[in-house]
Amino acid sequence: MNPSFFGHQQHRNSYPGTPDSALTNQGSGLVKGPARGKRQRRSTWEGPSPSGVALGSPGLSPQQLRQQASLTVQRGDYAGAIALLSSLVSQNLASAIDYNNRGLMYFQSGEYEKALDDYNQAIALDSQLSQAYNNRGNCYAALGWRVEATLDYDMAIDLNPFNVRALINQGITLREMEIYELAIENFEIALGLGQIEGHIFAERGRTYHVMGEWNAAIADYRRALEFLPESTASSTEVSTRLRSLVKNWIHELIGSSETDPHS
């Protein structure tokens, strides 16, 4: 998980590639390539910024426990963050956001059933928490429950029309369900919000890719590369990994022998 999840991240989550299966060329004149594949969705941690708290301090207040959990996740210690948030739960001090965040840690650890329980509890405590619906949708999708996932993304978007992560995640899920036109619509709405355009162009391009619309896919991939940064000290791991994936997808379609102007 990338540290930028804290406050408001996704995502995916990172964008790791999984083995894809080849599609039949639809006669576009471009070289065919693998195009199908599941994508990891973008989840959201909500909470205080991690500053001014010494790790391991005894007698922490609820706010300090939350800040320490945030720091612990940045170190990649999901189990430690779960323990800290569980301390709030055991003291009956946990809020809907705390359950949402612990659910995210369980999700990142592959414990989907525990994540689902926490997301359900978060929504029971605050039925207006858009992030919890988005994250529960990711959990449903990971469990293969795509219809339930799309319904949760719908709720997240209804509660917060600017929830670009829910729009992206729903688009990815619709693509996996082979409902391509609706997936494209989601990405176009997301683009209108003016956020993380590189990620959205990449996902819309991937959708055109699996549809067999090779030229549209290439155009979107190249737009994505204009927004996604090269690997630098200031670039996020998510963006860097997605840039690498996009370049690979371009080569799948046009072949590694053709020069990519964004290489």
C-alpha positions in Angstrom: 0.0 0.0 0.0 1.2 3.5 -0.9 1.6 6.1 1.9 -0.6 8.5 -0.1 -3.6 6.5 1.0 -3.5 8.5 4.3 -6.0 11.3 4.2 -7.4 10.4 0.8 -5.6 8.2 -1.6 -6.0 3.8 -5.1 -7.1 2.8 -6.1 -6.2 0.9 -6.7 -4.2 0.4 -4.2 -1.4 -0.3 -6.6 -2.0 -1.5 -10.1 -0.3 -4.9 -10.4 -0.7 -6.8 -13.6 -2.1 -10.3 -13.6 -1.7 -12.8 -16.5 -4.0 -11.9 -19.4 -5.5 -14.0 -22.1 -5.2 -13.1 -25.8 -8.0 -11.5 -27.7 -8.7 -12.1 -31.3 -7.7 -9.1 -33.5 -10.8 -7.4 -34.8 -9.2 -6.3 -38.0 -7.8 -3.0 -36.9 -4.5 -3.5 -38.6 -2.6 -3.4 -35.3 -0.8 -6.4 -33.8 -3.0 -8.3 -31.3 -1.9 -8.8 -27.8 -3.1 -10.0 -24.3 -5.8 -7.7 -23.1 -8.0 -9.2 -20.4 -7.1 -9.2 -16.8 -8.3 -8.3 -13.3 -7.2 -5.0 -11.9 -6.7 -4.1 -8.3 -9.1 -1.4 -7.1 -8.4 1.8 -5.3 -9.3 1.9 -1.6 -9.4 4.8 0.7 -8.0 5.3 4.2 -9.5 8.3 6.1 -8.0 9.9 9.2 -5.5 12.3 10.7 -2.1 13.1 9.2 0.7 11.1 10.9 2.7 13.7 12.7 4.1 14.5 16.2 3.5 11.0 17.7 6.3 8.8 19.0 5.8 5.1 18.2 5.4 2.9 21.2 4.2 5.7 23.6 2.1 4.4 26.5 -1.3 5.8 27.4 -2.1 7.1 23.9 -5.3 9.0 23.4 -7.7 7.8 20.6 -6.4 10.5 18.3 -2.8 9.4 19.0 -3.7 5.8 18.4 -5.1 6.8 15.0 -2.0 8.8 14.2 0.3 5.9 15.3 -1.7 3.5 13.1 -1.2 5.9 10.2 2.6 5.9 10.8 2.6 2.1 11.2 1.0 1.6 7.8 3.5 3.9 6.2 6.2 1.5 7.5 4.3 -1.4 5.8 3.2 -2.9 9.1 -0.4 -3.8 8.5 -0.6 -6.1 11.4 0.6 -3.4 13.7 -2.0 -1.0 12.4 -4.7 -3.6 12.9 -3.5 -4.0 16.5 -3.7 -0.3 17.2 -7.1 0.1 15.6 -8.3 -3.0 17.5 -7.3 -1.2 20.7 -9.9 1.5 19.9 -12.5 -1.2 19.1 -11.8 -3.1 22.4 -12.3 0.2 24.3 -15.5 1.0 22.5 -13.9 4.1 21.1 -13.9 3.1 17.4 -15.7 5.3 14.9 -17.0 4.4 11.5 -13.8 5.7 10.0 -11.7 3.5 12.4 -13.6 0.4 11.2 -13.2 1.5 7.6 -9.5 1.9 8.1 -9.0 -1.5 9.9 -11.1 -3.1 7.2 -8.7 -1.6 4.6 -5.7 -3.1 6.5 -7.4 -6.5 6.6 -8.1 -6.1 2.9 -4.5 -5.3 2.1 -3.5 -8.4 4.2 -5.8 -10.6 2.1 -8.3 -11.2 4.9 -11.4 -10.3 2.9 -14.0 -11.8 5.3 -12.6 -9.7 8.2 -12.4 -6.7 6.0 -16.1 -7.2 4.9 -17.1 -7.4 8.6 -15.4 -4.1 9.4 -16.8 -2.3 6.3 -20.3 -3.5 7.3 -19.8 -2.2 10.8 -18.5 1.2 9.4 -21.6 1.5 7.3 -23.8 0.5 10.3 -22.3 3.3 12.3 -22.4 5.9 9.4 -24.5 5.0 6.5 -23.3 8.2 4.7 -19.6 7.2 4.7 -18.9 7.1 0.9 -15.4 5.7 1.4 -16.7 2.6 3.2 -19.0 1.7 0.3 -16.2 2.1 -2.1 -13.9 -0.1 0.0 -16.6 -2.7 0.6 -17.2 -2.7 -3.2 -13.5 -3.5 -3.6 -13.9 -6.4 -1.2 -16.9 -7.7 -3.0 -15.0 -7.5 -6.3 -12.1 -9.4 -4.8 -14.5 -12.1 -3.6 -15.9 -12.3 -7.1 -19.2 -10.7 -6.2 -19.3 -8.1 -9.0 -22.9 -7.2 -9.0 -22.7 -6.4 -5.3 -19.6 -4.5 -6.0 -21.2 -2.3 -8.6 -24.1 -1.6 -6.3 -21.7 -0.4 -3.6 -19.8 1.8 -6.0 -23.2 3.3 -7.0 -23.9 4.1 -3.4 -20.5 5.6 -2.9 -21.0 7.8 -6.0 -24.5 8.8 -4.9 -23.2 9.9 -1.6 -20.2 11.7 -3.1 -20.5 12.4 -6.9 -16.8 13.5 -6.8 -15.6 10.1 -5.5 -13.3 9.5 -8.5 -12.0 6.3 -7.0 -15.5 4.8 -6.9 -16.1 5.8 -10.5 -12.8 4.2 -11.6 -13.4 1.0 -9.6 -16.9 0.7 -11.0 -15.6 1.1 -14.5 -13.0 -1.6 -13.9 -15.7 -4.0 -12.6 -18.0 -3.2 -15.5 -15.2 -4.0 -17.8 -14.6 -7.4 -16.1 -18.3 -8.0 -16.5 -17.8 -7.2 -20.2 -20.3 -4.3 -20.0 -17.8 -2.1 -21.9 -20.0 0.8 -23.0 -21.0 1.6 -19.4 -17.4 1.2 -18.3 -16.3 3.8 -20.8 -19.1 6.1 -19.6 -17.7 5.8 -16.0 -14.2 6.7 -17.1 -15.5 9.7 -19.1 -17.4 11.0 -16.1 -14.3 10.5 -14.0 -12.2 12.5 -16.4 -14.6 15.4 -16.0 -13.6 15.6 -12.4 -10.1 16.6 -13.3 -8.3 14.2 -10.9 -5.7 11.5 -11.5 -6.2 11.7 -15.2 -3.3 9.4 -15.9 -5.0 6.6 -14.1 -8.3 7.2 -15.8 -6.8 7.3 -19.3 -5.0 4.1 -18.6 -8.1 2.3 -17.5 -10.2 3.7 -20.4 -7.4 2.7 -22.7 -7.4 -0.8 -21.2 -11.2 -1.0 -21.8 -10.8 -0.1 -25.4 -8.0 -2.6 -25.6 -10.2 -5.5 -24.4 -13.0 -4.3 -26.8 -10.6 -4.6 -29.7 -10.5 -0.9 -30.3 -6.8 -0.8 -30.7 -6.4 2.7 -32.1 -8.5 4.3 -29.3 -6.5 2.2 -26.8 -3.2 3.4 -28.0 -4.4 7.0 -28.0 -5.5 6.7 -24.4 -2.4 4.9 -23.3 -0.3 7.7 -24.7 -2.4 10.3 -23.0 -1.9 8.4 -19.7 1.8 8.6 -20.1 1.6 12.3 -20.4 0.2 12.5 -16.9 2.0 9.6 -15.2 5.4 10.7 -13.9 8.7 9.0 -14.5 10.1 7.3 -11.4 11.4 10.1 -9.2 11.7 10.8 -5.5 8.4 12.7 -5.7 6.4 10.2 -7.8 4.2 7.7 -6.1 4.7 4.0 -6.4 1.2 3.6 -7.8 1.8 6.0 -10.6 5.3 4.6 -11.4 4.0 1.1 -11.6 1.0 2.1 -13.7 3.3 3.9 -16.1 5.3 0.7 -16.5 2.1 -1.3 -17.1 0.9 1.2 -19.7 4.1 1.0 -21.6 3.9 -2.7 -21.6 0.3 -2.6 -22.9 1.4 -0.3 -25.7 4.1 -2.8 -26.7 1.5 -5.6 -26.6 -0.4 -3.8 -29.4 2.2 -2.1 -31.6 5.2 -4.4 -31.0 8.4 -3.6 -29.2 10.2 -2.7 -32.5 8.2 0.5 -33.0 9.6 3.5 -31.2 7.4 4.8 -28.4 7.8 8.6 -28.1 7.1 8.4 -24.4 9.7 5.7 -23.6 
